[in-house]
């Protein structure tokens, strides 16, 4: 197990390094000049060149990259070219919205996917199972923006239960208003992601139902449903752990769109704004943090899966 963790950790570091290079080079290819944006349209070329020089944008790309990575290794994500604010401090503030949103969305997705996926598998070939499968297919195909707008119409406009947009300025010092403002965005992401995960849970449950240990339990007197619940569901849990890494990536991508739709002051909305203003230091640090989060979650999922799966332990 230790050797496997070391190998996976080395691959994680290599993935982060490759991602940082790709992010850095990709942003340099995009059109636009942050120095021109800061100086304004009335600035002369000499003034723009002087500003570019003061910002360090004229330095060789290798120097810019090594300075950026060196700062990250020291715990410094850099400073915004436009505002001069610390990127790390801004990310910390925005994460107080994005992380709870992602956790709520993941919880909703699991609450939808696990029970309904198992029931859909148990009712395979019946009307109820077919209805659940068709419903999951339909919800998985729904664009997350459209789903969000429909939820706003129902829960905010018609019922008036939840706020349609925004986040309280007092933040989490007033927990219930903050929680209310995140419920609709989390529902939007959770329903769509839960529908996609539900199909996977159904397939994993059907696969577990065909395993020898489930058939043996049924042959010893248990009903098919009871044998599956007692002996097959743990195997389904292993499969769910495996796919959770992909679900986290989907939730992060969905949060970028949802924060724009619901005007939430999170990392996703900040990232979109910074891309528009060509704030290179902020954008590349934000993208690397999001990429690193996805890779770390995948790393942890691999370790958990290997530690709880007896087949992988025996193979090791």
Phi, psi and omega in degrees: 000318180297317179297318179297318180296322179294316179297314180294324177295321177295320177294324177298314179297318178297320178296319177296320180296313179297318179298320181296320179295314181296317179298314182299312183289322181297318180293332179283343179276332182299144178288161179112154183226113182295328178296321178293322179295319181290318183289330181093167184288339182274354183286145178281161177303324179294321179294320179295318179296320179294321178293320178298322178293318181292330179278352180080016183280349179270354181290158177303148182299323179298319179294316179299318182293312182295324177295318180295311181293321178299320177296319180297319179297334176271002181088013180249112180277003178099182178235150180295135177291333184271311186259341184077005181282156179289128179294320180298318180293320179293319177298321179298317180293316181290330180295338178292346173258314187291317182293312175299324177299314180295320180294319178294318180296319179295319178297317179296318179300317180291321179296330177278313191287315189292304182293317183289327177293318178293317179297319179298324178289319180295329181262023180302132181088353178255168183296319180297316179295320178295319180297318179295319180294316179295320178297319178295319178298318181293315181293324180295334181272354183284129174298138186296328179294315180297318178299319178297317180295320179295320178294323176297317179300316184286305190273339181255311184281309183282309186268332180068027183276325188231150178293142183284330185208170170087171178218137184299140179296335179285350178065219184277005172291339171243087192299317186292313175301323178295318179295318179300319182292340181262350185296311180297313176301319180293321176298319181300310180290316185296322181293314181293312179294324179295323178295320178292319180290330180299320178297322179292318179297319179299314180297318180295323179292318177296322178294319178295326180295336180269001181286155183298321184292331176286318178295324178295317178298321178293325180291336181275003174123347178285149173290162182300318182292316182293322178296321180292318182294318184283324188243336184267330183298321175303322177294324176296322178300322177298319180293323179294319177301321181297319186274353183297327178300318178293323180296321179298318177298318178296323179292321178297314178298318179294327181293329178299317180287316186293323178296328174291314183296319184260011179048052178267135181280064182251187182294321181299314180293321178297320180298315179298317179295319182290326175297320180294329181264002178059037177279086193301314184299315180295314184298313184293325177289320178297315180296321180292322178296315179296317178297316178298322179297315180297316181294321179293320177299316177299321178297314180294321178297319177300316180295317179296316181298318181290327182285332183257351181266110182296332181294319178290325177295319179293321179295324178292000000 
